[in-house]
Amino acid sequence: MSSPIAQSFVQRLLRSGVALFALAILTSMVVLTLAAGPLAGAQALEIDPINRLTAPSAAHWFGTDHLGRDMLGLVLHGGRTTLAVGLVVTTLAMAVAVLLGLVAGFFRRVDAVLMRVVDGVMSFPGIVLATAAAGYMGPSVRTVILALTLVLIAPALRVVRGQVLVVRELPMIESARAVGVPATRLLAHYVFPAVLSPVLVQASFVFSAAVLGEAALSFIGLGIGARDVSWGSALAEARNYIHDAWWIVVFPGLALVLTILALNLLGDALRDLLDPKLRAR
């Protein structure tokens, strides 16, 4: 984007109440998780059987879990893991999807082969593929990242490829190809900037799916592993004690819901701001 266009976009973004609300939630989540140590204390994740299942109080704002761990520390440290996994998965999945989507949309022969592979991958439910991959590789943060990346590349690739198919037929692209502009230059300087808007929108939805996918895998025991904590693992451990201690389910669940809600709202706001037809409406 040129500077005037970027400034105009930022101004429209700051005028959007939905976007500001979503950004406020996401910024708060990131700041709180990064400050998990000072806010929750160095002993937050230590086991303390004497104080197990303690209700929220001045000593433990979010209460304690079945092992006596402080729930505030568990939510903050778990959020750091969950958001980090979501960020890495989104970066990897979108990078591969953009690269393959540009190639598939611009070169017809590659498109015929690659999209058949994508159709085959998308014929299976994403959570089934992620579960199979995680079950084969064993629970760990690396496993979750690889499994979710493999699953989320396909839908993002289809979005990018669809936009490239539209841009490829524009008169300026046809004219550039007619005068002998190399394909790599066309993709880098003309096609990619034209599809950047839907890529940004799709990235927010991929982030949301990655966060939810990590929670789902951890909930069924195929997630980050026993040594790490996340919102999904916190919910998995809390399900057996929900009748005795509501707080061990509510607080990590609320953090997960707010994050996914904010990401989806941000994606909708970006789509409305970047789509000329919706912006005019």
C-alpha positions in Angstrom: 0.0 0.0 0.0 1.1 3.6 -0.7 1.3 6.0 2.2 -2.0 7.9 1.4 -3.9 4.6 1.0 -2.5 3.2 4.2 -3.4 6.4 6.1 -6.9 6.3 4.7 -7.3 2.7 5.8 -6.0 3.5 9.3 -8.4 6.4 9.6 -11.4 4.2 8.5 -10.2 1.5 10.9 -10.1 3.9 13.8 -13.7 5.1 13.0 -15.0 1.5 13.1 -16.5 0.7 16.5 -16.4 -3.0 15.9 -12.7 -3.0 14.9 -11.7 -0.9 17.9 -13.6 -3.2 20.2 -11.9 -6.3 18.7 -8.5 -4.6 18.8 -9.0 -3.6 22.4 -9.8 -7.2 23.4 -6.8 -8.6 21.5 -4.4 -6.0 22.7 -5.5 -6.6 26.3 -5.1 -10.4 25.9 -1.6 -10.0 24.5 -0.5 -7.5 27.1 -1.9 -9.6 30.0 -0.3 -12.8 28.8 3.1 -11.2 28.2 2.9 -9.8 31.8 1.9 -13.2 33.2 5.0 -13.3 35.5 4.5 -10.0 37.3 0.8 -10.2 37.4 0.4 -13.8 38.6 3.7 -14.3 40.5 6.5 -16.7 40.0 4.8 -19.4 42.1 1.5 -19.3 40.2 1.9 -22.7 38.5 3.3 -24.6 41.5 1.2 -27.4 43.0 -0.3 -26.6 46.4 -2.7 -29.5 47.5 -3.6 -27.7 50.7 -5.3 -24.9 48.7 -6.9 -27.0 46.0 -10.3 -25.9 44.5 -10.3 -22.6 46.5 -13.0 -20.2 45.4 -12.0 -16.8 44.0 -10.7 -14.5 46.8 -8.3 -11.7 47.5 -5.4 -14.2 47.6 -6.4 -16.0 44.4 -8.5 -13.7 42.2 -9.6 -16.5 39.9 -9.4 -19.3 42.6 -7.3 -22.4 42.3 -7.6 -25.6 40.4 -7.7 -29.3 41.5 -3.9 -29.2 42.0 -3.9 -25.9 44.0 -2.5 -23.9 41.1 -3.5 -20.3 40.9 -6.1 -20.0 38.1 -5.1 -16.4 37.2 -1.5 -17.6 36.5 -2.9 -20.6 34.6 -5.1 -18.5 32.4 -2.3 -16.0 31.7 0.5 -18.5 31.1 -1.9 -20.7 29.1 -2.9 -17.7 27.0 0.7 -17.1 26.2 1.0 -20.6 24.8 -2.4 -20.5 22.9 -1.8 -17.2 21.3 1.8 -18.1 20.4 0.6 -21.3 18.7 -2.1 -19.3 16.9 0.4 -16.7 15.6 2.9 -19.3 14.4 0.3 -21.4 12.7 -1.2 -18.3 11.0 2.2 -17.2 9.8 3.1 -20.5 8.4 -0.3 -21.4 6.9 -0.8 -18.0 5.2 2.8 -17.9 3.9 2.4 -21.3 2.2 -1.2 -20.5 1.1 -0.2 -17.2 -0.5 2.8 -18.7 -2.3 0.9 -21.7 -3.7 -2.3 -19.6 -4.3 -0.4 -17.2 -6.5 1.2 -19.9 -8.5 -2.0 -22.0 -8.8 -4.1 -19.0 -9.8 -1.6 -17.7 -12.3 -0.4 -20.9 -14.0 -3.2 -23.1 -15.4 -1.2 -26.3 -15.5 -0.1 -26.0 -11.9 -3.7 -25.1 -10.9 -5.1 -28.3 -12.5 -2.9 -30.5 -10.3 -2.6 -28.5 -7.1 -6.3 -27.9 -6.7 -7.1 -31.6 -7.0 -4.8 -32.2 -4.1 -6.5 -29.3 -2.2 -10.0 -30.7 -3.0 -8.9 -34.1 -1.6 -7.6 -32.6 1.6 -10.7 -30.5 2.1 -13.0 -33.5 1.6 -12.1 -34.5 5.1 -13.2 -32.5 8.2 -10.3 -30.4 9.4 -10.5 -31.5 13.0 -10.3 -35.2 11.8 -7.1 -34.5 9.9 -5.6 -32.5 12.8 -6.5 -35.3 15.2 -4.9 -37.9 13.0 -1.7 -35.9 12.6 -1.5 -35.1 16.3 -2.2 -38.7 17.2 0.6 -39.9 14.9 3.3 -37.5 16.1 2.4 -37.4 19.8 1.3 -34.5 22.0 3.6 -31.4 21.9 3.6 -27.8 20.9 5.4 -28.7 17.7 2.8 -31.3 16.9 -0.1 -28.9 17.3 1.6 -26.3 15.1 2.4 -28.8 12.3 -1.1 -30.4 12.5 -3.0 -27.2 12.4 -0.8 -25.7 9.7 -1.4 -28.6 7.4 -5.1 -28.4 8.0 -5.5 -24.6 7.6 -3.4 -24.2 4.4 -6.0 -25.6 2.1 -9.0 -23.2 2.8 -6.7 -20.2 2.8 -5.1 -21.3 -0.5 -8.5 -21.5 -2.2 -9.3 -18.0 -1.1 -6.0 -16.6 -2.5 -6.2 -18.7 -5.7 -9.8 -17.4 -6.3 -8.6 -13.8 -6.0 -5.7 -14.4 -8.3 -8.0 -15.8 -11.0 -9.9 -12.6 -11.0 -6.8 -10.3 -11.0 -5.1 -12.4 -13.8 -7.8 -11.4 -16.3 -7.5 -7.7 -15.6 -6.5 -5.6 -18.7 -3.3 -4.3 -17.0 -2.1 -7.9 -16.4 -2.9 -8.9 -19.9 -1.1 -5.8 -21.2 2.0 -6.5 -19.1 2.2 -10.1 -20.2 1.8 -9.0 -23.8 4.9 -6.7 -23.6 6.9 -9.5 -22.0 7.0 -8.6 -18.3 8.3 -11.7 -16.4 5.8 -13.8 -14.5 7.7 -13.3 -11.2 7.6 -9.6 -11.5 3.9 -9.6 -12.3 3.2 -11.8 -9.3 5.3 -9.7 -6.9 4.4 -6.2 -8.1 0.9 -6.5 -9.5 -0.9 -9.6 -8.5 0.1 -9.9 -4.8 -0.7 -6.3 -3.9 -4.1 -6.7 -5.5 -5.0 -9.8 -3.4 -3.5 -8.4 -0.2 -6.8 -7.3 1.2 -8.5 -10.7 1.2 -5.3 -12.2 2.5 -5.4 -10.0 5.6 -9.1 -10.8 6.2 -8.4 -14.6 5.8 -5.4 -14.4 8.2 -7.7 -13.2 11.0 -10.0 -16.2 10.5 -7.1 -18.6 10.3 -5.8 -17.2 13.6 -9.2 -17.8 15.1 -9.3 -21.3 13.7 -5.8 -22.0 15.0 -6.7 -20.9 18.5 -9.8 -23.0 18.6 -8.0 -25.9 17.0 -5.3 -25.9 19.7 -8.0 -25.8 22.4 -9.8 -28.7 20.8 -6.7 -30.9 20.4 -5.6 -30.1 24.0 -9.0 -30.9 25.3 -9.0 -34.4 23.9 -5.4 -35.0 25.0 -3.6 -34.6 21.7 -2.4 -31.1 22.2 0.6 -29.4 23.7 1.6 -32.1 26.2 1.5 -32.4 30.0 4.5 -30.1 30.7 2.9 -27.0 29.2 -0.3 -25.2 29.9 -2.8 -23.6 27.5 -6.5 -22.7 27.6 -7.4 -26.0 26.0 -5.4 -28.1 28.5 -6.9 -26.0 31.4 -10.4 -26.8 30.2 -9.5 -30.5 29.7 -8.3 -30.8 33.3 -11.3 -28.8 34.7 -14.1 -31.0 33.1 -14.0 -33.5 36.0 -14.4 -30.8 38.6 -17.0 -28.5 37.1 -19.7 -29.4 39.6 -17.4 -28.5 42.5 -15.5 -25.5 41.2 -17.2 -23.5 38.4 -14.3 -21.0 38.2 -11.8 -23.5 36.8 -14.0 -23.7 33.7 -15.4 -20.2 33.4 -12.2 -18.2 33.4 -10.1 -20.1 30.7 -13.3 -20.6 28.7 -14.1 -16.9 28.9 -10.6 -16.0 27.7 -10.9 -18.4 24.8 -14.4 -17.1 23.8 -13.3 -13.5 24.0 -10.2 -14.1 21.9 -12.1 -16.0 19.2 -14.9 -13.4 19.2 -12.4 -10.5 18.8 -10.6 -12.2 15.9 -13.9 -12.9 14.1 -15.1 -9.4 14.6 -11.8 -8.0 13.4 -12.0 -10.2 10.3 -15.5 -8.9 9.6 -14.5 -5.3 10.1 -11.5 -5.7 7.9 -13.6 -7.3 5.2 -16.1 -4.4 5.3 -13.3 -1.8 5.2 -11.3 -3.3 2.4 -14.2 -4.3 0.1 -15.1 -1.3 -2.0 -18.7 -2.5 -2.4 -19.3 -3.0 1.3 -17.5 0.2 2.2 -19.7 2.2 -0.1 -22.8 0.5 1.3 
